[in-house]
Amino acid sequence: MSSFILIYFLLVLYFYAFYIPSMKKSSKTDARKYCANWHAGKCLGAMMYRKDDELRFAMDGKKVGKNCIVDEGCDYFDNIVIPGMENNGR
């Protein structure tokens, strides 16, 4: 039982020490500068995703013309834009 508690403690410690600081809070300033979907604060709704090792494109009707939600969490921004920013030295 004590080894379980030790392992649990180490996992929690790792999570708080390394994972949480690496999480980036996205801002509308980042979206304005880097997101291809940004248009005067509105989302164009163009989404990219991978399926069967192919890059696919689709329009998300729920996001088209709506206010940018990057500060609330946006899958496109988190999965496409942020990795591109990090890979280009930002």
C-alpha positions in Angstrom: 0.0 0.0 0.0 2.8 2.5 0.8 4.4 1.9 -2.6 1.0 2.8 -4.2 0.9 6.1 -2.3 4.5 6.9 -3.2 3.8 6.3 -6.9 0.6 8.3 -6.7 2.4 11.2 -5.0 5.2 11.1 -7.6 2.6 11.2 -10.5 0.8 14.1 -8.9 4.1 16.0 -8.3 5.1 15.4 -11.9 1.7 16.6 -13.2 1.9 19.9 -11.2 5.6 20.4 -11.9 5.8 19.8 -15.6 2.4 19.4 -17.3 0.5 22.4 -15.9 3.2 25.0 -16.6 3.5 23.8 -20.2 -0.2 24.4 -20.8 -0.6 27.7 -22.6 -3.5 30.0 -22.0 -4.5 31.2 -25.5 -5.4 34.8 -26.0 -7.2 36.7 -28.7 -4.0 38.5 -29.4 -2.4 35.2 -30.4 -5.4 34.3 -32.5 -5.3 37.7 -34.3 -1.6 37.2 -35.0 -1.4 33.5 -35.9 -4.8 32.0 -36.6 -5.8 31.7 -40.3 -9.5 31.7 -39.2 -9.3 35.1 -37.5 -11.3 37.8 -39.4 -11.9 41.0 -37.4 -12.7 39.0 -34.2 -14.9 36.5 -36.0 -14.1 32.9 -36.9 -14.1 31.8 -40.5 -14.8 28.2 -39.4 -12.3 26.4 -41.5 -11.1 23.3 -39.7 -8.4 20.8 -40.5 -8.0 17.3 -39.1 -6.3 14.0 -40.0 -8.2 10.9 -41.0 -6.7 7.8 -42.6 -3.2 9.5 -42.8 -4.7 12.3 -44.9 -5.2 16.0 -44.0 -8.8 16.8 -44.3 -10.6 20.2 -44.4 -14.2 21.0 -43.4 -16.2 24.1 -42.6 -17.7 24.1 -39.0 -21.1 25.8 -39.4 -21.3 26.2 -35.6 -18.2 28.5 -35.7 -18.6 30.4 -39.0 -19.1 34.1 -38.4 -19.2 33.7 -34.6 -17.0 35.6 -32.2 -13.6 34.0 -31.6 -13.6 31.6 -28.7 -9.9 31.0 -28.3 -9.9 32.2 -24.7 -12.6 29.7 -23.9 -10.8 26.9 -25.7 -10.7 26.1 -29.4 -9.7 22.7 -30.8 -8.4 24.2 -34.1 -6.2 26.7 -32.3 -4.9 24.3 -29.7 -4.2 21.5 -32.2 -3.1 23.3 -35.3 -2.0 26.9 -34.5 -0.2 26.5 -31.2 2.0 23.6 -32.5 2.9 25.8 -35.5 3.8 28.7 -33.2 6.0 26.5 -31.1 7.7 24.9 -34.1 8.5 28.4 -35.5 10.3 29.6 -32.4 7.6 31.4 -30.5 
